[in-house]
Amino acid sequence: MKKLRNIAIIAHVDHGKTTLVDKMILQGNLFRNSSASGELILDNNDLERERGITILSKNVSVIYKDYKINIIDTPGHSDFGGEVERVLNMADGVLLLVDAFEGTMPQTRFVLQKALSLGKKPIVVINKVDKPNCRPDFVNEQVFDLMFTLEANEDQLNYRTVYGSAKQGWMSHKATEQTDNITPLLDAIIDDIPEPDVVEGTPQLLITSLEFSPYLGRIAVGKLTRGTLRSGMNATLAKRDGETMIKTKIKELMVFEGLGKTKVEEVGCGEICAIVGIDGFEIGDTICDFENPEPLEPIAIDEPTMSMLFTINDSPFFGKDGKYVTSRHIKERLERELEKNLALRVEPGQTADSFVVYGRGVLHLSVLIVTMRRQGNELHVCLPNVIVHKIGWQKFEPIEKRTIQPPE
């Protein structure tokens, strides 16, 4: 088994996470020639490419110097913050990417706070040092001040800083010394990010993400924190409520190799893997031993913050623009979305052809609407509403509590 490193890349929107992953993939020689690769390899749906943002977290792996580095690319927008929180559970360290001109931004603080509270070891990457008027040394001090404010421990504060330009494909330990590759960053990952702990015993895997395949159905993704999993073995699916135990069987095991997945017979402790054949799982469930199940602490999923009414298009232009126009089509499409979109909730509306869709924010819901439209669905949507909770006989509406922490 190869030596392992599991890292997540976190940053504010548009600070260059996916571009950096592209260069790491190229460094790992996953393409026979760089001309075949294109740009933003991981932003693999049209919306991500057009908007220039990452919407879904993705896993890839790179082989470097006999080490297998599992890389998790995360979204930078707070509407997809739930993705970041979950995938940090699979990583043993983080690459904090900061723009050399813009410096630390609100979302930098959000994602860094999550990583530090989970005890992850950071490596700071000051990106875009090729920009005019950039200020890498000032930004590095800014990051240190932010970590100190967020109560990072001594080991976390003793982080390594790497400077470079992901777009130009180089990294260096000094902002003024340009190199011709990103090996200084990969060496820093091997030296500074700890190897995952190998714990003997019965298997324990917390499901932190899911993928959907039209052929295989829902695929559970997580990091094996204890024991060994084998293809075809019996297992227990422990639900997040801590009481429900479902006996099941693992049909297939896959690990991330390059941009895809490879079937394996056995997965060792510390590896991030994908499991096929588990029915009825949710994020936060644990796959554990068949005879002596020991569930792990479930992870919280962000609750929706707003709702929108989706209904059929009953305007005079009905049927002019889309292929799927009935309420049955909308219902089926929303049910398919629920299988892979974790922060989404759907409830029946007041009429038979309307549905109340709950999401994390305006961007989260607008991505769903645009995707549905492109797939030929014709629908009518109403203005977003805040979510009202009923506790007993009383209704409670959300209020926004804002805390401002100015630098001293």
C-alpha positions in Angstrom: 0.0 0.0 0.0 1.3 3.5 -0.9 2.0 6.1 1.7 -1.1 8.4 2.0 -1.8 12.1 2.3 -5.4 13.4 2.4 -5.8 17.2 1.8 -8.7 19.6 1.2 -8.2 22.8 -0.7 -10.1 25.7 0.9 -10.4 29.4 0.0 -12.6 32.3 -0.8 -14.5 32.4 -4.1 -12.2 32.8 -7.1 -8.9 32.6 -5.4 -7.7 29.8 -7.7 -8.5 26.5 -6.0 -9.6 24.5 -9.1 -6.7 26.0 -11.2 -4.2 24.8 -8.6 -5.8 21.3 -8.7 -5.4 21.3 -12.5 -1.6 21.9 -12.1 -1.3 19.2 -9.4 -3.1 16.8 -11.8 -0.7 17.7 -14.6 2.3 17.4 -12.3 1.1 13.9 -11.5 1.2 13.1 -15.3 -2.4 12.1 -15.5 -2.5 13.3 -19.1 -0.2 12.1 -21.8 0.3 15.6 -23.0 -0.8 18.8 -21.4 -2.6 20.0 -24.5 -5.3 17.4 -24.0 -6.2 18.6 -20.5 -7.8 22.0 -21.0 -8.5 24.4 -18.1 -10.6 23.9 -14.9 -10.6 20.1 -15.4 -12.6 19.6 -12.2 -15.3 22.2 -13.1 -16.9 19.5 -15.2 -20.5 20.8 -15.7 -21.4 23.8 -17.9 -22.6 26.0 -15.0 -19.3 25.7 -13.1 -17.3 26.6 -16.2 -19.5 29.5 -17.2 -19.7 31.1 -13.7 -16.1 30.2 -12.8 -17.1 28.7 -9.5 -17.0 25.3 -7.9 -20.5 24.1 -6.9 -19.8 20.5 -5.9 -16.8 19.2 -4.0 -14.8 16.6 -5.9 -12.1 14.0 -5.2 -9.0 13.2 -7.3 -5.7 11.7 -6.5 -2.1 12.3 -7.6 0.9 9.9 -7.3 4.1 11.8 -6.4 7.3 10.2 -5.2 5.6 7.0 -4.2 3.0 8.9 -2.2 -0.7 8.9 -3.0 -2.2 12.4 -2.4 -6.0 12.4 -2.2 -7.1 16.0 -3.1 -10.6 17.3 -2.3 -11.6 20.5 -4.2 -14.2 22.4 -2.3 -16.7 25.2 -3.2 -15.8 28.7 -2.0 -19.3 30.2 -1.8 -21.1 30.2 1.6 -24.3 28.8 0.0 -22.3 25.6 -0.5 -20.6 25.8 2.9 -22.2 22.5 3.9 -20.0 20.8 1.4 -16.8 22.3 2.9 -17.7 21.3 6.5 -18.4 17.7 5.5 -15.3 17.1 3.3 -13.0 18.4 6.0 -13.8 15.3 8.0 -12.0 13.2 5.2 -8.9 15.4 5.2 -5.9 15.3 7.5 -4.7 18.7 6.5 -5.7 21.7 4.4 -4.2 24.0 1.8 -5.4 27.5 2.5 -5.3 29.4 -0.7 -5.2 33.2 -0.5 -5.0 35.8 -3.3 -1.8 37.8 -3.1 -3.6 41.0 -3.9 -7.0 40.6 -2.2 -5.7 39.0 1.0 -8.0 37.3 3.5 -11.7 37.6 2.7 -14.9 36.8 4.7 -15.2 33.3 3.2 -11.5 32.7 4.0 -12.3 33.2 7.6 -15.4 30.9 7.4 -13.6 27.9 5.9 -10.4 28.4 8.0 -12.4 28.5 11.2 -14.0 25.2 10.3 -10.6 23.6 9.5 -8.8 24.9 12.7 -11.7 23.8 15.0 -11.3 20.3 13.6 -7.6 20.4 14.4 -6.4 20.2 10.7 -2.8 21.2 9.9 -2.7 24.1 7.4 -0.3 24.9 4.6 -0.8 28.5 3.3 -0.5 29.1 -0.4 -0.2 32.7 -1.5 -1.5 32.5 -5.0 -1.4 35.0 -8.0 1.9 36.6 -7.0 2.4 37.3 -10.7 -0.3 40.0 -10.5 0.8 43.6 -10.6 0.5 45.5 -7.2 0.3 42.2 -5.3 1.5 42.2 -1.7 2.5 38.6 -0.7 4.3 39.4 2.5 1.5 41.6 3.9 -1.0 38.9 3.0 1.0 36.3 4.8 1.0 38.5 8.0 -2.7 38.9 7.5 -3.2 35.1 7.5 -1.1 34.7 10.6 -3.2 37.4 12.4 -6.4 35.7 11.3 -5.2 32.3 12.6 -4.2 33.9 15.9 -7.7 35.5 16.1 -9.4 32.2 15.4 -7.4 30.6 18.3 -5.2 28.2 16.3 -2.9 26.0 18.4 0.9 26.3 18.4 1.3 23.6 15.8 -1.2 25.2 13.4 0.4 28.6 13.8 3.7 27.1 12.9 2.5 26.7 9.3 4.6 26.7 6.1 3.9 29.3 3.4 4.3 28.6 -0.3 4.1 31.4 -2.9 3.3 31.1 -6.6 1.0 31.4 -9.5 -1.3 28.4 -10.1 -2.2 29.8 -13.6 1.4 29.9 -14.7 2.1 26.6 -13.0 4.9 27.4 -10.5 5.3 27.4 -6.7 8.3 28.5 -4.6 9.2 29.1 -1.0 10.0 32.7 -1.8 7.7 35.1 -3.6 10.6 36.6 -5.6 12.1 33.3 -6.8 10.1 31.9 -9.8 10.4 28.2 -10.5 9.2 26.1 -13.4 6.9 23.6 -11.6 4.8 23.1 -8.4 7.0 20.5 -6.8 7.8 22.8 -3.8 4.1 22.6 -2.9 3.9 18.8 -3.3 7.0 18.4 -1.2 5.5 20.6 1.5 2.3 18.4 1.5 4.4 15.3 2.0 6.6 16.9 4.8 3.9 18.8 6.7 0.6 17.1 6.3 0.4 14.1 8.7 -0.3 10.6 7.5 -3.7 9.3 8.4 -3.8 7.2 11.6 -4.0 3.5 11.1 -6.3 2.0 13.7 -6.8 -1.8 14.1 -10.2 -3.2 14.9 -13.7 -3.5 13.3 -14.4 -1.2 10.4 -15.8 2.3 10.8 -16.5 4.6 7.9 -18.5 7.8 8.2 -20.4 8.7 5.0 -19.4 12.3 4.3 -20.4 12.7 0.7 -22.3 10.9 -2.0 -22.1 10.5 -5.8 -24.8 9.5 -8.2 -24.4 7.2 -11.2 -27.2 6.3 -13.6 -25.9 2.7 -13.7 -24.9 2.1 -10.1 -27.3 4.4 -8.3 -26.2 6.3 -5.1 -22.5 5.8 -4.1 -21.4 6.4 -0.6 -18.1 8.2 -0.1 -16.1 8.5 3.1 -12.8 8.0 4.8 -12.2 4.6 6.6 -11.1 5.6 10.1 -10.7 2.1 11.5 -10.2 -1.5 10.3 -10.4 -2.8 6.8 -13.3 -3.1 4.2 -13.5 -5.9 1.6 -15.6 -6.2 -1.5 -18.6 -8.5 -0.9 -18.4 -8.4 2.9 -21.5 -8.0 5.2 -21.8 -4.8 7.1 -24.2 -2.7 9.2 -25.5 0.7 8.2 -25.9 2.6 11.4 -28.3 5.5 10.9 -27.5 9.0 12.2 -30.2 8.7 14.9 -27.9 6.2 16.7 -30.6 3.5 17.1 -31.5 2.2 13.7 -29.2 -0.5 12.4 -29.7 -2.0 8.9 -27.9 -5.1 7.9 -26.4 -4.8 4.4 -23.7 -6.0 2.0 -20.9 -4.1 0.2 -21.1 -5.0 -3.5 -18.2 -3.0 -4.8 -15.3 -0.9 -3.4 -13.6 1.8 -5.3 -10.7 4.2 -4.6 -10.0 7.5 -6.3 -7.2 7.1 -9.0 -6.4 10.3 -10.9 -9.6 11.8 -12.2 -11.6 8.6 -11.9 -12.3 5.6 -9.7 -10.8 2.1 -9.7 -12.4 -1.0 -8.3 -10.4 -2.7 -5.5 -11.0 -5.8 -3.4 -9.8 -4.3 -0.1 -9.5 -0.8 1.4 -7.1 -0.1 4.3 -7.5 2.4 7.2 -7.0 6.0 6.3 -8.0 5.7 2.6 -10.9 7.7 1.1 -13.2 5.2 -0.8 -16.5 4.9 -2.6 -18.9 2.1 -1.7 -21.6 0.6 -4.0 -24.5 -1.5 -2.9 -25.6 0.3 0.3 -29.3 1.3 0.1 -31.1 4.0 2.0 -28.0 5.7 3.4 -27.8 9.4 4.3 -24.9 11.7 5.0 -23.8 11.2 8.6 -24.6 7.5 8.7 -21.8 5.0 9.6 -20.8 1.8 7.8 -19.5 -0.5 10.5 -19.1 -4.2 11.6 -21.8 -6.7 10.8 -21.9 -8.3 14.3 -20.6 -5.5 16.6 -21.7 -2.2 15.1 -20.1 0.9 16.7 -21.5 4.1 15.0 -19.4 7.3 14.8 -20.6 10.7 15.8 -22.8 12.0 12.9 -21.9 15.2 11.1 -24.4 18.1 11.0 -25.8 19.2 7.6 -26.6 22.8 7.1 -30.4 23.5 7.4 -32.1 25.3 4.5 -32.6 29.1 4.9 -35.2 29.9 2.3 -37.9 28.4 0.2 -39.3 28.9 -3.3 -42.5 27.6 -4.9 -42.0 25.6 -8.1 -45.1 24.9 -10.2 -46.1 24.2 -13.9 -46.0 27.0 -16.4 -49.6 28.1 -16.9 -48.8 31.3 -19.0 -50.0 31.8 -22.6 -46.5 30.7 -23.7 -46.9 27.2 -22.2 -45.0 24.6 -24.1 -43.1 27.0 -26.3 -39.7 26.6 -24.7 -39.4 23.3 -22.9 -39.8 19.6 -23.5 -41.0 18.6 -20.0 -44.0 20.7 -19.0 -46.2 18.6 -16.6 -46.1 18.5 -12.8 -45.1 14.8 -13.1 -41.9 15.8 -14.9 -41.1 18.5 -12.3 -41.7 16.0 -9.4 -39.5 13.4 -11.0 -36.7 15.9 -11.7 -36.8 17.2 -8.1 -36.8 13.7 -6.7 -33.7 12.9 -8.8 -32.0 16.1 -7.5 -32.7 15.1 -3.8 -30.6 11.9 -4.3 -27.5 14.0 -4.7 -28.2 17.5 -3.5 -27.8 17.3 0.3 -28.9 20.7 1.5 -32.2 20.6 -0.6 -35.6 19.7 0.8 -38.9 19.3 -1.2 -42.4 19.3 0.1 -45.8 19.2 -1.7 -47.4 22.6 -2.3 -51.0 23.6 -1.7 -52.1 22.3 -5.1 -51.3 19.0 -6.8 -49.0 20.7 -9.4 -46.9 22.8 -7.0 -43.8 22.0 -4.9 -42.1 24.0 -2.1 -38.3 23.7 -2.5 -36.0 24.6 0.4 -32.4 25.6 -0.2 -29.3 27.1 1.4 -29.6 30.5 -0.4 -30.4 32.3 -3.6 -27.3 30.9 -5.5 -28.1 27.4 -4.4 -31.7 27.6 -5.7 -30.8 29.5 -8.9 -28.2 26.8 -9.8 -31.0 24.2 -9.6 -33.4 26.3 -11.7 -30.9 27.1 -14.4 -29.9 23.4 -14.6 -33.5 22.3 -14.8 -34.2 24.8 -17.6 -31.2 23.6 -19.6 -32.4 20.0 -19.3 -35.7 21.0 -21.0 -37.9 21.5 -18.0 -40.4 24.3 -18.2 -41.5 25.7 -14.9 -42.9 28.7 -13.0 -41.1 29.9 -9.8 -42.2 32.4 -7.2 -40.1 34.8 -5.1 -38.0 33.3 -2.3 -39.4 33.3 1.2 -37.8 32.9 4.6 -38.5 29.6 6.4 -40.9 29.7 9.3 -40.6 27.0 11.9 -43.6 25.7 13.9 -42.7 24.8 17.5 -45.9 23.6 19.3 -48.7 26.0 18.3 -46.3 28.9 17.7 -44.7 30.1 14.6 -41.1 31.3 14.7 -39.4 33.2 11.9 -35.6 33.3 11.5 -33.7 36.4 12.6 -30.2 37.2 11.5 -27.7 37.5 14.3 -24.6 39.2 13.2 -21.4 39.4 15.2 -18.7 41.9 14.1 -15.2 41.1 15.3 -13.0 44.1 14.5 -9.2 43.7 14.7 -7.9 45.1 18.0 
